[in-house]
Structure formats: C-alpha cells, structure tokens
Amino acid sequence: MKVFVTGHQGYIGTHLVELLKRGGHEVTGCDIGLFRGAEWEALPVADRELTKDVRRVAQEDLEGHDCVMHLAAISNDPMGDLDPEVTYGINRDASIRLAKLARDAGVERFLFSGSCSVYGKGEKPDLSEGDPLNPLTAYATSKIDTEREVSKLADASFSPAFLRNATAYGHSPMLRIDLVVNNLLASALAYGEIRIMSDGSPWRPLIHCRDIARAFVAFMEAPREVIHDRAVNIGGNAENYQVRDVADLVQELIPEASITYTGEVGTDPRDYRVNFDLLSDLLPDFRLEYTLARGMQELHQAMTEHRFGRKDFEGDQFIRLRWLQNHPDRLAG
Ligand SMILES: NC(=O)c1ccc[n+]([C@@H]2O[C@H](COP(=O)([O-])OP(=O)(O)OC[C@H]3O[C@@H](n4cnc5c(N)ncnc54)[C@H](O)[C@@H]3O)[C@@H](O)[C@H]2O)c1
C-alpha cells in the first residue's frame, strides 16, 4: 500500500517507517524536522521524504495514497502548554484540515495518533472508550477536538480511526526521555537516583513505542468495517502500572540506584487506568510484543552501550520541551 506518514522522524514515527518498509509498503514521510540534530541513532529513510509543515500540506501531496497515518504533533502535555495557540494550530486545526484534504484526495483511511490522556484524572479505575473524557491540558483537549471533528467526515469512502495510545516508553532511534519510564531509567543511570515527583501512587497505562507503530500497521491492514470511525485505546490491560512499580523495575536493572519520592505534584496530576478490551475484540490477532520489563531491559542495554550519562540527562537532545525552547525558530508557522 502507499502510506503517507506525518511525524515520521519522531519517537514513534521512526519505528513506523521501518515496519512499513519491511512489510513491503511504499512510504511518504512528511515531517518539518523539529528535532533534526537530536537523533540518537540513524533514522530509517522513507521512500519519499517531504520536509513540510503539516499546516502547509496540499491535496496533491496526498493524492495516490491509500492511507494517511497522522502522528505529527506537539507531542506532550508540558510542551502543549508552552503555547496553547500553537498546540491547537498544529494538533487540532491542521489535523482536521489534513483529514479533509485526505478525504478530498480520495485517500480511504485516516489513522490519527490520539492519546489516553484524553481521560485525564480518571473518575473510575478502568476507563473504556465510552467513558467521559476529562482533559487536563491543551494537548488532551486538542486530541479530543480532532476526534470529534474528523469523525464527522466518516462516510462510505473515507474511514478515519482514532488510536488512543497509552504512554509510550522504550528504545527508538529518535529517543525521548521526557516520558515517565525512560525518564526514571535515565535518571538512575545519570545520578544513581530514581527521582519520582509524586508519591508513586498514580497509575499510567504504558506501551512500547514500537507496539504503537505495530498497532498503526494493524489498523491499516484490518477490514474497513472493523476500524471505521472507531476510537480505540491502544495498550494492554496488564500494562497499567503505578509509577512506583516502574521505579521498582528500574531498581531491578540498576540495583545501586536509590528511589526518592519528592511528593511534589505538578499541574498535571494524571492518574488513570485504562481498559483495552475493545482493541482485542476488534483485532484479536494483534498482541503487544513487549511487556514493560522486557522493553526496559532493552532500553537499559542500549543506554549502557551509548554510555548514557549526566550530560545526556541535562542536555536538550532527549527532552522535547527543552529542545524547542532552544530552537524557537523551528516552530515558526
Ligand atoms: N509518545 C507518547 O507517549 C505518545 C502517547 C500517545 C500519543 N502520542 C502521539 O503520537 C504522535 C507521535 O508522538 P512521538 O512521541 O513520536 O512525538 P515526537 O515529538 O517524537 O515526534 C513528533 C514528530 O512530528 C513532527 N512535527 C511536529 N509538528 C509538525 C508540523 N507542524 N509539521 C510537520 N511535522 C511536525 C516533529 O518534527 C517530530 O518528528 C503524536 O501525535 C503524539 O501526540 C504519543
């Protein structure tokens, strides 16, 4: 199939390009290169590389493709709060525009990279797709608004689907350490200390970034009626963890590291457990390849090989927000 992937140079997108190419698909990658220069390892190259802001994509860029996988975004809550106007402009307005252009270009499938953070601070322990949404940030609101508006475009020849991804972790050629698991592992390696901002009790649904990429491929290959206009949580029921469980796993890998609970709760007190039954009902053959323990082991090994240390932790290469603050020109619309 011919696939148009936005944000293909990001943490998840790089896995996706590699998986799609390995599966024999033809990939157009569209990315503005916000993090160009922050690569950890060599990035896979798409068949066609389009260096373009998603806010500027034209219908003719999309023509001839079978599927759009839309990952380009301001990709976390703190970054989204830096400038909510830019967040809404890219994450919501450009996404809705892109979906309309895709539909008008005759693209049949539009897969949106949403997030479980739409549930915010969960009112009940086991959140399903039909439960009330409780966005706490501009980032989460931008994802909900996009789902609602793009869903209205669904018709007999255009099938959007919304992948509400759990929080990602794990190895990627475009590594990030501003995600809870990677951050705790990185701080243990850099300082010998696993520093937890809360009391360790908040729950998070976690998923390896490569498993998110695999879910995109599964959604592209599924029969249309299975995924048509669906919002689906992407993760696994057994992969909901309390932050303190993550810390314990880090300590198993790095026994000399101590655990510190600072207890300071930030402005984003996310705490939620998510139910992933719908994913296994719709796509019974899809299974996560990684458990948290296995994914952490793999990342720990890679970080050790790269001699990950204090300089890496304190620099901007692996922290999206810090990188953008140091490269403000990259986001100029
Ligand atoms: N990482 C997670 O835990 C997670 C969880 C749930 C959902 N998501 C979603 O998955 C997607 C990918 O996340 P990621 O972790 O790979 O993020 P990332 O920040 O590593 O990658 C995002 C990519 O999008 C590109 N991009 C950003 N704005 C752009 C624009 N205006 N035009 C063109 N390209 C642009 C960036 O250059 C970057 O390469 C995002 O939509 C994110 O919200 C991520």
The ligand as an SDF file (V2000), in Angstrom:
LIG
                    3D

 44 48  0  0  0  0  0  0  0  0999 V2000
    4.9650    9.2920   22.9670 N   0  0  0  0  0  0  0  0  0  0  0  0
    3.8430    9.0650   23.6030 C   0  0  0  0  0  0  0  0  0  0  0  0
    3.8070    8.6390   24.7710 O   0  0  0  0  0  0  0  0  0  0  0  0
    2.5260    9.2640   22.9170 C   0  0  0  0  0  0  0  0  0  0  0  0
    1.3900    8.7730   23.5590 C   0  0  0  0  0  0  0  0  0  0  0  0
    0.1710    8.9850   22.9770 C   0  0  0  0  0  0  0  0  0  0  0  0
    0.0930    9.6600   21.7750 C   0  0  0  0  0  0  0  0  0  0  0  0
    1.2080   10.1210   21.1740 N   0  0  0  0  0  0  0  0  0  0  0  0
    1.0630   10.8250   19.9010 C   0  0  0  0  0  0  0  0  0  0  0  0
    1.8010   10.1390   18.8960 O   0  0  0  0  0  0  0  0  0  0  0  0
    2.3500   11.0770   17.9720 C   0  0  0  0  0  0  0  0  0  0  0  0
    3.8410   10.9090   17.8550 C   0  0  0  0  0  0  0  0  0  0  0  0
    4.4530   11.0450   19.1280 O   0  0  0  0  0  0  0  0  0  0  0  0
    6.0420   10.9590   19.3200 P   0  0  0  0  0  0  0  0  0  0  0  0
    6.2740   10.5390   20.7150 O   0  0  0  0  0  0  0  0  0  0  0  0
    6.6290   10.1920   18.2090 O   0  0  0  0  0  0  0  0  0  0  0  0
    6.4130   12.5120   19.1940 O   0  0  0  0  0  0  0  0  0  0  0  0
    7.7660   13.2250   18.6810 P   0  0  0  0  0  0  0  0  0  0  0  0
    7.7540   14.5800   19.2560 O   0  0  0  0  0  0  0  0  0  0  0  0
    8.9380   12.3450   18.9290 O   0  0  0  0  0  0  0  0  0  0  0  0
    7.5630   13.2950   17.1080 O   0  0  0  0  0  0  0  0  0  0  0  0
    6.6770   14.2010   16.5050 C   0  0  0  0  0  0  0  0  0  0  0  0
    7.1890   14.4550   15.0930 C   0  0  0  0  0  0  0  0  0  0  0  0
    6.2510   15.3300   14.4500 O   0  0  0  0  0  0  0  0  0  0  0  0
    6.9620   16.3410   13.7760 C   0  0  0  0  0  0  0  0  0  0  0  0
    6.1180   17.5410   13.7420 N   0  0  0  0  0  0  0  0  0  0  0  0
    5.6500   18.2630   14.7830 C   0  0  0  0  0  0  0  0  0  0  0  0
    4.9430   19.3120   14.3440 N   0  0  0  0  0  0  0  0  0  0  0  0
    4.9620   19.2440   12.9890 C   0  0  0  0  0  0  0  0  0  0  0  0
    4.4000   20.0390   11.9660 C   0  0  0  0  0  0  0  0  0  0  0  0
    3.6810   21.1550   12.2280 N   0  0  0  0  0  0  0  0  0  0  0  0
    4.5960   19.6700   10.6670 N   0  0  0  0  0  0  0  0  0  0  0  0
    5.3150   18.5610   10.3550 C   0  0  0  0  0  0  0  0  0  0  0  0
    5.8970   17.7790   11.2960 N   0  0  0  0  0  0  0  0  0  0  0  0
    5.7050   18.1200   12.6020 C   0  0  0  0  0  0  0  0  0  0  0  0
    8.2290   16.5590   14.5970 C   0  0  0  0  0  0  0  0  0  0  0  0
    9.2520   17.1480   13.8160 O   0  0  0  0  0  0  0  0  0  0  0  0
    8.5410   15.1450   15.0660 C   0  0  0  0  0  0  0  0  0  0  0  0
    9.4250   14.4840   14.1780 O   0  0  0  0  0  0  0  0  0  0  0  0
    1.9060   12.4560   18.4580 C   0  0  0  0  0  0  0  0  0  0  0  0
    0.7160   12.8060   17.7980 O   0  0  0  0  0  0  0  0  0  0  0  0
    1.6420   12.2350   19.9260 C   0  0  0  0  0  0  0  0  0  0  0  0
    0.7290   13.1700   20.4230 O   0  0  0  0  0  0  0  0  0  0  0  0
    2.4370    9.9320   21.7100 C   0  0  0  0  0  0  0  0  0  0  0  0
  1  2  1  0
  2  3  2  0
  2  4  1  0
  4  5  1  0
  4 44  2  0
  5  6  2  0
  6  7  1  0
  7  8  2  0
  8  9  1  0
  8 44  1  0
  9 10  1  0
  9 42  1  0
 10 11  1  0
 11 12  1  0
 11 40  1  0
 12 13  1  0
 13 14  1  0
 14 15  2  0
 14 16  1  0
 14 17  1  0
 17 18  1  0
 18 19  2  0
 18 20  1  0
 18 21  1  0
 21 22  1  0
 22 23  1  0
 23 24  1  0
 23 38  1  0
 24 25  1  0
 25 26  1  0
 25 36  1  0
 26 27  1  0
 26 35  1  0
 27 28  2  0
 28 29  1  0
 29 30  1  0
 29 35  2  0
 30 31  1  0
 30 32  2  0
 32 33  1  0
 33 34  2  0
 34 35  1  0
 36 37  1  0
 36 38  1  0
 38 39  1  0
 40 41  1  0
 40 42  1  0
 42 43  1  0
M  CHG  2   8   1  16  -1
M  END
$$$$
